[in-house]
Amino acid sequence: MLLRRTYTREEVRDSKTVAANIARGPVEAAASDALVTGDAAAVQRMDSVVRGAVLDPVVVAVKLWTGSGRIVYSTDTGQIGTIASLDPEDTSPLRTGAITTDISDRLGEADDAPERALHRHLLEVYLPVHTPSGTPLLLEAYVQFTGINHDARSILLDSLPTLIGALVLLELIQLPLALSLARRVQRAEHRQDELLERALAASDTERKRIAGDLHDGVVQDLAALNFTLTEAADMVDGDADPALSAALRQGASTTRRSIQALRSLFVNIYPPNLREAGLPSALGDLVSAAARNGTEVDVQVAPDLSLSDRTETLIYRTAQEAVRNALQHAHARHVGVTVSRAGDQVVLEVVDDGRGFTPASETTADGHLGLRLMSEFAADLHGSLSVESEPGAGTRVRLAVPA
């Protein structure tokens, strides 16, 4: 389009130059006052000049008009002496002396009928000429205007190798930048994976340290206290106030329950059998406490699952959080835990028949904050976590991560 527009502008300029040359040259030299009055000899003389020195493959027709719209000369002799209406814009050269043009694909005026038969694409050029006495006449020259499309295509085809070469050069310049950017993105992704692994490893290490400190510290002290209270109760039996013996035995019993609770907490904080016995055993231990409380629990794990430590940890933590919510918040009577493979993903589903909730309104509740954290961990592993629940209809927690 740009080439066509440029070529059109250049051809209009050249056509104006051609029309100006013929007007100031042979046409104006042959224009006489007798031509204005319709003298046959003057018309014949103008026709000889036009056909001999003006008409060529470029200039295909010529007309001379008076200011009143009468044609005093035309290459189509049948129009000489006729009167036609002229557009005020076309007659402006008689007033201003300027050259005007009009590009016409289909010449529509009645006086353009002969020119329509000459060529489809013509440029009408209007400019003034004068007789020896100074009478102004309007010269209308029809210039062939058919080479635009052809020449524009030629220019485009000629410049096409250069354009293609420039595009290839641009791509060659961009290629190193694109490769460098791709390497930087890969390094950033690798770094992100490393940071995630370190975060999970640090979390496991901290959980293991806390469990170890509790086991070697508080639990041992409570165990010693249990033995001491039991021994003291045995020593005072029959020799002291029965209330004192009962209080000592009650203290020992409470100490044993505290030790049991702490050991259950160890499993929640850092399940040792997740690394040693694998995911099925760890999930079995996880739901055993629920079974002891009277909740029916069903665990199904697909055989021959080969998972990374990160994936196993995420599955276990998500199941742990979902089961805890089902027991503590939903008061479920049945909880189903399923781990299966779906294509190139491993899927965990925890389904309960509890009271349910509205996810949109309770995502920030204390009981569901853990699932939000698990969702962020799943996204870091290029997986997803979804929660489907309705009040009174139970809850389904679904985790899908690459196997």
PLY file of the C-alpha trace (Angstrom):
ply
format ascii 1.0
element vertex 403
property float x
property float y
property float z
element edge 402
property int vertex1
property int vertex2
end_header
0.00 0.00 0.00
2.85 2.38 0.81
4.54 1.60 -2.50
1.28 2.11 -4.38
0.65 5.43 -2.63
4.20 6.61 -3.32
4.06 5.57 -6.96
0.66 7.25 -7.42
1.99 10.50 -6.00
5.02 10.36 -8.28
2.96 9.59 -11.38
0.55 12.45 -10.66
3.52 14.78 -10.39
4.97 13.49 -13.67
1.58 13.80 -15.40
1.33 17.43 -14.32
4.78 18.06 -15.77
3.82 16.43 -19.09
0.57 18.43 -19.29
2.37 21.69 -18.47
4.93 21.03 -21.21
2.32 20.39 -23.90
0.22 23.37 -22.74
3.09 25.84 -22.82
4.51 24.32 -25.96
2.59 23.13 -29.02
-0.99 23.62 -27.67
-0.59 27.25 -26.59
1.38 28.00 -29.79
-1.52 26.70 -31.91
-4.26 28.34 -29.80
-5.61 31.32 -31.75
-8.48 33.73 -31.33
-10.05 32.16 -34.41
-10.13 28.82 -32.57
-12.32 30.42 -29.90
-14.82 31.61 -32.52
-14.97 28.11 -34.08
-13.02 28.82 -37.27
-12.63 25.51 -39.13
-9.09 26.27 -40.31
-8.01 27.10 -36.75
-9.57 23.87 -35.48
-7.83 21.89 -38.25
-4.50 23.49 -37.39
-4.90 22.64 -33.67
-5.88 19.07 -34.53
-2.76 18.65 -36.68
-0.54 19.96 -33.89
-2.17 17.79 -31.22
-2.04 14.58 -33.25
1.46 15.24 -34.46
3.16 16.57 -31.30
0.94 15.80 -28.32
-0.82 12.45 -28.55
1.33 9.45 -27.65
0.97 6.32 -25.48
0.90 8.56 -22.39
-1.36 11.47 -23.44
-4.38 9.77 -25.03
-6.84 12.68 -25.46
-7.01 16.49 -25.29
-9.85 19.03 -24.93
-9.95 22.82 -24.86
-12.79 24.59 -23.04
-13.92 28.15 -22.72
-14.84 29.48 -19.32
-18.54 29.12 -20.22
-18.18 25.35 -20.73
-18.05 25.28 -24.56
-15.60 22.78 -26.11
-13.60 24.62 -28.78
-11.40 21.64 -29.55
-11.42 17.90 -28.80
-9.56 14.92 -30.20
-13.06 13.51 -30.57
-14.24 15.91 -33.25
-17.91 15.20 -32.53
-17.66 17.12 -29.27
-16.35 20.37 -30.81
-18.85 23.17 -30.32
-20.90 21.35 -27.67
-21.53 22.82 -24.26
-21.18 20.80 -21.03
-21.20 21.70 -17.38
-17.83 21.86 -15.66
-17.14 21.26 -11.99
-16.07 24.53 -10.30
-12.98 22.72 -9.03
-12.03 21.77 -12.61
-12.33 25.39 -13.80
-10.26 26.75 -10.90
-7.07 26.84 -13.05
-8.70 29.62 -15.13
-8.87 31.71 -11.96
-5.70 30.64 -10.14
-3.38 29.46 -12.93
-2.66 26.28 -10.93
-2.74 22.73 -12.28
-5.41 20.36 -10.90
-5.87 16.62 -11.39
-8.57 14.02 -11.02
-7.92 10.27 -10.96
-10.82 8.40 -12.52
-11.12 4.63 -12.72
-14.47 5.00 -14.44
-15.03 8.35 -16.10
-18.66 9.19 -15.38
-19.33 12.57 -17.01
-21.18 12.66 -20.34
-18.28 14.41 -22.05
-15.94 11.60 -20.93
-17.60 8.94 -23.10
-14.90 8.89 -25.80
-12.16 8.66 -23.18
-13.87 5.74 -21.45
-13.36 3.79 -24.63
-9.67 4.68 -24.75
-8.58 3.41 -21.38
-10.01 2.40 -18.05
-7.53 4.22 -15.75
-6.92 7.84 -16.77
-5.68 10.93 -15.02
-7.47 14.15 -15.96
-5.13 17.13 -15.82
-6.57 20.67 -15.97
-4.45 23.79 -16.65
-4.90 27.15 -18.40
-3.63 28.23 -21.85
-4.06 31.63 -23.52
-4.66 32.86 -27.04
-2.46 35.65 -28.45
-5.07 38.22 -27.32
-5.04 36.80 -23.77
-8.32 34.88 -23.90
-8.05 32.05 -21.33
-8.86 28.50 -22.36
-8.97 25.41 -20.12
-6.81 22.53 -21.33
-8.02 19.09 -20.27
-5.46 16.35 -20.94
-6.18 12.66 -20.36
-3.00 10.88 -19.24
-2.68 7.11 -19.13
-2.56 5.90 -15.53
-2.44 2.11 -15.79
1.09 1.39 -14.67
0.51 1.94 -10.97
-0.32 -1.60 -9.91
2.22 -3.18 -12.21
5.05 -0.87 -11.18
4.19 -1.14 -7.49
4.35 -4.92 -7.76
7.62 -4.66 -9.66
9.10 -2.41 -6.98
7.89 -4.82 -4.31
9.33 -7.87 -6.08
12.62 -6.06 -6.67
12.85 -5.09 -3.01
11.63 -8.46 -1.68
15.12 -10.04 -1.42
16.29 -7.02 0.55
13.25 -7.18 2.84
13.71 -10.93 3.42
17.42 -10.40 4.03
16.65 -7.69 6.57
14.19 -10.00 8.36
16.74 -12.83 8.42
19.37 -10.44 9.77
16.92 -9.25 12.43
16.25 -12.84 13.47
19.98 -13.58 13.61
20.45 -10.55 15.86
17.56 -11.61 18.09
18.59 -15.27 18.28
21.46 -14.78 20.77
19.22 -12.56 22.89
16.43 -15.15 22.84
18.86 -17.96 23.73
20.33 -15.88 26.54
16.87 -15.10 27.89
15.85 -18.78 27.66
18.96 -19.80 29.61
18.22 -17.17 32.25
14.64 -18.42 32.58
15.87 -22.00 32.91
18.39 -20.97 35.55
15.66 -19.08 37.41
13.36 -22.12 37.31
16.19 -24.37 38.46
16.98 -21.94 41.25
13.31 -21.87 42.26
13.28 -25.69 42.41
16.41 -25.65 44.53
14.90 -23.10 46.91
11.73 -25.18 47.19
13.75 -28.32 47.93
15.73 -26.45 50.55
12.55 -25.06 52.09
10.99 -28.51 52.33
14.24 -30.01 53.61
14.55 -27.23 56.18
10.95 -27.81 57.25
11.55 -31.55 57.67
14.80 -30.91 59.52
13.11 -28.47 61.88
10.22 -30.86 62.49
12.68 -33.68 63.18
14.66 -31.48 65.59
11.52 -30.42 67.48
10.34 -34.05 67.71
13.77 -35.12 68.92
13.95 -32.37 71.54
10.50 -33.27 72.86
11.31 -36.98 72.94
14.68 -36.58 74.62
13.54 -33.82 76.95
9.92 -33.43 78.00
8.85 -37.03 77.30
11.77 -38.47 79.26
11.03 -36.13 82.16
7.37 -37.08 82.09
8.29 -40.79 81.95
10.53 -40.35 85.01
7.77 -38.44 86.78
5.34 -41.27 85.99
7.68 -43.84 87.55
8.24 -41.62 90.58
4.53 -41.02 91.17
3.71 -44.71 90.74
6.50 -45.76 93.13
5.40 -43.15 95.66
1.82 -44.37 95.44
2.98 -47.95 96.07
5.07 -46.83 99.05
2.27 -45.04 100.84
-0.39 -47.66 100.21
-1.82 -48.68 103.61
0.49 -46.39 105.54
-0.97 -42.98 104.74
-4.19 -41.22 103.91
-5.98 -43.10 101.06
-6.66 -39.74 99.36
-2.91 -39.14 99.08
-2.37 -42.53 97.42
-5.27 -41.87 95.00
-3.89 -38.42 94.11
-0.46 -39.92 93.38
-1.97 -42.60 91.14
-4.15 -39.98 89.39
-1.05 -37.89 88.72
0.76 -40.92 87.29
-2.22 -41.69 85.04
-2.37 -38.11 83.80
1.37 -38.19 83.12
1.00 -41.37 81.03
-1.80 -39.77 78.97
0.40 -36.74 78.38
3.21 -39.00 77.21
0.77 -40.75 74.82
-0.43 -37.41 73.46
3.13 -36.20 72.90
4.05 -39.40 71.06
1.01 -38.93 68.80
2.21 -35.39 68.24
5.62 -36.74 67.16
3.94 -38.71 64.40
2.10 -35.59 63.23
5.17 -33.39 63.35
7.60 -35.85 61.79
6.31 -39.26 60.69
9.42 -41.48 60.69
7.72 -44.30 58.80
7.13 -41.98 55.78
10.84 -42.35 55.00
11.28 -45.87 56.37
8.08 -47.80 55.55
6.68 -45.60 52.77
3.54 -43.60 52.07
0.91 -46.38 52.61
2.16 -47.13 56.14
2.43 -43.44 57.01
-1.15 -42.82 55.86
-2.27 -45.88 57.84
-0.69 -44.51 61.00
-2.25 -41.13 60.26
-5.81 -42.43 60.23
-5.36 -44.92 63.07
-6.05 -42.22 65.65
-9.29 -41.38 63.86
-10.31 -45.03 63.90
-9.69 -45.19 67.66
-12.07 -42.26 68.11
-14.89 -44.16 66.40
-14.63 -42.64 62.91
-14.71 -45.10 60.02
-11.60 -44.59 57.88
-10.74 -46.20 54.52
-7.26 -45.85 52.98
-6.44 -47.03 49.44
-3.01 -46.45 47.86
-2.23 -47.61 44.33
0.59 -50.18 44.26
3.99 -49.58 42.65
3.89 -45.80 43.03
7.38 -44.40 42.58
7.32 -40.87 43.96
9.94 -38.31 44.88
10.44 -37.33 48.53
8.91 -33.92 47.85
5.79 -35.44 46.28
5.36 -38.00 49.08
5.76 -35.29 51.71
3.19 -33.05 49.99
0.68 -35.91 49.67
1.11 -36.85 53.32
0.85 -33.27 54.62
-2.25 -32.62 52.51
-3.92 -35.84 53.68
-2.97 -34.97 57.26
-4.54 -31.52 57.00
-7.69 -32.80 55.28
-8.20 -35.63 57.81
-7.63 -33.26 60.75
-10.25 -30.85 59.33
-12.70 -33.72 58.78
-12.36 -34.86 62.41
-12.02 -31.58 64.30
-14.25 -29.25 62.25
-16.58 -31.37 60.12
-17.22 -34.10 62.79
-17.26 -36.68 59.99
-18.38 -40.28 60.60
-16.58 -41.63 57.55
-13.36 -40.50 55.87
-11.95 -41.99 52.66
-8.32 -41.46 51.63
-7.34 -42.53 48.08
-4.01 -42.19 46.27
-4.07 -43.19 42.58
-2.33 -42.52 39.29
-4.11 -40.59 36.51
-1.97 -40.42 33.40
1.26 -38.63 34.25
-0.14 -37.37 37.57
-0.64 -38.82 41.02
-3.96 -37.86 42.63
-4.87 -37.73 46.31
-8.53 -37.53 47.28
-9.80 -37.16 50.83
-13.61 -37.43 51.06
-15.66 -37.08 54.25
-19.36 -37.04 55.11
-19.07 -34.17 57.61
-21.06 -30.98 57.91
-19.24 -29.31 55.01
-18.73 -25.61 54.48
-18.75 -22.89 51.83
-15.16 -22.67 50.46
-15.53 -19.07 49.25
-16.54 -17.84 52.70
-14.24 -19.95 54.89
-10.90 -20.02 53.06
-9.35 -17.87 55.74
-10.78 -19.82 58.66
-8.27 -21.38 61.03
-9.35 -24.87 60.05
-8.59 -24.30 56.37
-5.46 -22.17 56.47
-3.34 -25.33 56.24
-5.03 -26.27 52.96
-4.20 -22.84 51.55
-0.55 -23.45 52.39
-0.74 -26.91 50.79
-2.24 -25.30 47.68
0.78 -22.99 47.42
3.16 -25.95 47.80
1.22 -27.82 45.10
1.56 -24.86 42.73
5.33 -24.83 43.34
5.40 -28.49 42.23
3.35 -27.61 39.10
0.28 -29.27 40.59
-3.11 -28.13 41.86
-5.27 -28.52 44.95
-9.04 -28.07 44.91
-11.68 -28.20 47.66
-15.31 -29.05 46.87
-17.79 -28.65 49.70
-21.31 -27.58 50.55
-22.97 -27.16 53.92
-24.42 -30.53 54.93
-22.93 -32.33 51.90
-19.42 -33.22 53.09
-16.08 -32.21 51.62
-13.80 -33.50 48.86
-10.13 -32.41 48.84
-8.28 -33.27 45.63
-4.54 -32.88 45.08
-2.99 -33.57 41.65
0.78 -33.33 41.10
3.17 -34.68 38.46
4.16 -38.26 39.30
0 1
1 2
2 3
3 4
4 5
5 6
6 7
7 8
8 9
9 10
10 11
11 12
12 13
13 14
14 15
15 16
16 17
17 18
18 19
19 20
20 21
21 22
22 23
23 24
24 25
25 26
26 27
27 28
28 29
29 30
30 31
31 32
32 33
33 34
34 35
35 36
36 37
37 38
38 39
39 40
40 41
41 42
42 43
43 44
44 45
45 46
46 47
47 48
48 49
49 50
50 51
51 52
52 53
53 54
54 55
55 56
56 57
57 58
58 59
59 60
60 61
61 62
62 63
63 64
64 65
65 66
66 67
67 68
68 69
69 70
70 71
71 72
72 73
73 74
74 75
75 76
76 77
77 78
78 79
79 80
80 81
81 82
82 83
83 84
84 85
85 86
86 87
87 88
88 89
89 90
90 91
91 92
92 93
93 94
94 95
95 96
96 97
97 98
98 99
99 100
100 101
101 102
102 103
103 104
104 105
105 106
106 107
107 108
108 109
109 110
110 111
111 112
112 113
113 114
114 115
115 116
116 117
117 118
118 119
119 120
120 121
121 122
122 123
123 124
124 125
125 126
126 127
127 128
128 129
129 130
130 131
131 132
132 133
133 134
134 135
135 136
136 137
137 138
138 139
139 140
140 141
141 142
142 143
143 144
144 145
145 146
146 147
147 148
148 149
149 150
150 151
151 152
152 153
153 154
154 155
155 156
156 157
157 158
158 159
159 160
160 161
161 162
162 163
163 164
164 165
165 166
166 167
167 168
168 169
169 170
170 171
171 172
172 173
173 174
174 175
175 176
176 177
177 178
178 179
179 180
180 181
181 182
182 183
183 184
184 185
185 186
186 187
187 188
188 189
189 190
190 191
191 192
192 193
193 194
194 195
195 196
196 197
197 198
198 199
199 200
200 201
201 202
202 203
203 204
204 205
205 206
206 207
207 208
208 209
209 210
210 211
211 212
212 213
213 214
214 215
215 216
216 217
217 218
218 219
219 220
220 221
221 222
222 223
223 224
224 225
225 226
226 227
227 228
228 229
229 230
230 231
231 232
232 233
233 234
234 235
235 236
236 237
237 238
238 239
239 240
240 241
241 242
242 243
243 244
244 245
245 246
246 247
247 248
248 249
249 250
250 251
251 252
252 253
253 254
254 255
255 256
256 257
257 258
258 259
259 260
260 261
261 262
262 263
263 264
264 265
265 266
266 267
267 268
268 269
269 270
270 271
271 272
272 273
273 274
274 275
275 276
276 277
277 278
278 279
279 280
280 281
281 282
282 283
283 284
284 285
285 286
286 287
287 288
288 289
289 290
290 291
291 292
292 293
293 294
294 295
295 296
296 297
297 298
298 299
299 300
300 301
301 302
302 303
303 304
304 305
305 306
306 307
307 308
308 309
309 310
310 311
311 312
312 313
313 314
314 315
315 316
316 317
317 318
318 319
319 320
320 321
321 322
322 323
323 324
324 325
325 326
326 327
327 328
328 329
329 330
330 331
331 332
332 333
333 334
334 335
335 336
336 337
337 338
338 339
339 340
340 341
341 342
342 343
343 344
344 345
345 346
346 347
347 348
348 349
349 350
350 351
351 352
352 353
353 354
354 355
355 356
356 357
357 358
358 359
359 360
360 361
361 362
362 363
363 364
364 365
365 366
366 367
367 368
368 369
369 370
370 371
371 372
372 373
373 374
374 375
375 376
376 377
377 378
378 379
379 380
380 381
381 382
382 383
383 384
384 385
385 386
386 387
387 388
388 389
389 390
390 391
391 392
392 393
393 394
394 395
395 396
396 397
397 398
398 399
399 400
400 401
401 402
